[in-house]
Amino acid sequence: RISQTTVPHRSASPFAVRRNELLTRGAVPTTPAARTVQVRSNGLTFVADAENHCLQVLRADGTHLRRAGSFGKEFGQFNTLQGLVMHAEAGLLYVADTCNHRVQVLSWQKADTSDLKCVKVIGREGKGE
């Protein structure tokens, strides 16, 4: 079970400004930067980190496993993530990439998610008509 305590830090977010390190210990971030903390698959928790434009992946005990993605418009890059949905049977993670006006579909095979990759992009910016 993941506790709700965080390590104190100057930032309002439990995600540090320096090199975007996760400063939680056994904690699921519950700040505005963590827009969605929802999905668990094989003991992993995925956090949509809007402030750092990436996914944070936590182990079942709440310790940080990896950061996936960065700011940008390419596949696997994000601009303000705001939601996550897991399709457990298919092993797919749908990520609302809000300011890029799309949903990215991510997949992985390895238990540690080291091969996490974007396999499909749905949507694009409209013309405002």
ZAMARGU-4260 file (C-alpha; in steps of 0.2 Angstrom, whole numbers, plus 5000, padded with zeros to 4 digits):
<rodrens>
0) 5000/5000/5000 | 5006/5018/4996 | 5006/5030/5010 | 5001/5048/5008 | 5016/5057/5016
5) 5029/5067/5006 | 5046/5073/5009 | 5046/5092/5013 | 5053/5102/4999 | 5053/5121/4995
10) 5043/5119/4980 | 5024/5117/4982 | 5026/5101/4972 | 5034/5085/4978 | 5043/5085/4961
15) 5059/5094/4963 | 5064/5108/4951 | 5082/5102/4951 | 5083/5090/4937 | 5065/5085/4939
20) 5069/5072/4953 | 5055/5064/4962 | 5056/5068/4980 | 5043/5057/4987 | 5046/5042/4998
25) 5032/5030/4998 | 5020/5043/4993 | 5008/5047/4979 | 5009/5065/4974 | 4993/5075/4977
30) 4997/5092/4971 | 4991/5101/4955 | 5006/5095/4946 | 5001/5078/4948 | 4985/5079/4938
35) 4981/5060/4938 | 4987/5047/4950 | 4976/5032/4945 | 4983/5018/4935 | 4991/5002/4943
40) 4997/4988/4932 | 5007/4974/4939 | 5011/4984/4955 | 5016/5000/4946 | 5008/5017/4948
45) 5008/5029/4934 | 5008/5048/4938 | 5003/5061/4925 | 5016/5075/4930 | 5009/5091/4921
50) 5022/5102/4929 | 5037/5092/4922 | 5028/5086/4906 | 5031/5068/4909 | 5025/5052/4917
55) 5032/5047/4934 | 5032/5028/4937 | 5032/5021/4955 | 5034/5004/4961 | 5021/4996/4972
60) 5029/5002/4988 | 5029/5020/4981 | 5047/5022/4977 | 5052/5030/4961 | 5056/5019/4947
65) 5058/5030/4932 | 5052/5046/4923 | 5046/5044/4905 | 5044/5058/4892 | 5049/5076/4891
70) 5042/5093/4885 | 5039/5093/4867 | 5028/5088/4852 | 5036/5072/4846 | 5030/5055/4850
75) 5033/5051/4868 | 5035/5070/4872 | 5021/5079/4881 | 5014/5096/4885 | 5004/5096/4901
80) 4997/5079/4904 | 4980/5079/4912 | 4974/5061/4912 | 4978/5043/4911 | 4968/5027/4907
85) 4974/5009/4907 | 4968/4996/4895 | 4974/4982/4906 | 4970/4968/4894 | 4979/4976/4880
90) 4993/4982/4890 | 4991/5000/4884 | 4991/5017/4893 | 4981/5031/4886 | 4988/5048/4891
95) 4979/5065/4888 | 4992/5076/4881 | 4982/5092/4883 | 4992/5106/4876 | 4997/5096/4861
100) 4978/5092/4858 | 4980/5073/4857 | 4980/5057/4866 | 4996/5046/4866 | 4995/5028/4867
105) 5009/5020/4876 | 5015/5002/4878 | 5028/4991/4886 | 5033/4973/4888 | 5047/4974/4902
110) 5041/4973/4920 | 5052/4989/4924 | 5044/4999/4910 | 5062/5002/4903 | 5054/4999/4885
115) 5039/5011/4887 | 5036/5019/4870 | 5022/5028/4861 | 5014/5017/4849 | 5000/5028/4842
120) 4994/5046/4843 | 4975/5051/4842 | 4970/5068/4838 | 4979/5085/4833 | 4976/5103/4835
125) 4961/5109/4826 | 4958/5125/4815 | 4946/5133/4827 | 4932/5133/4815
</rodrens>
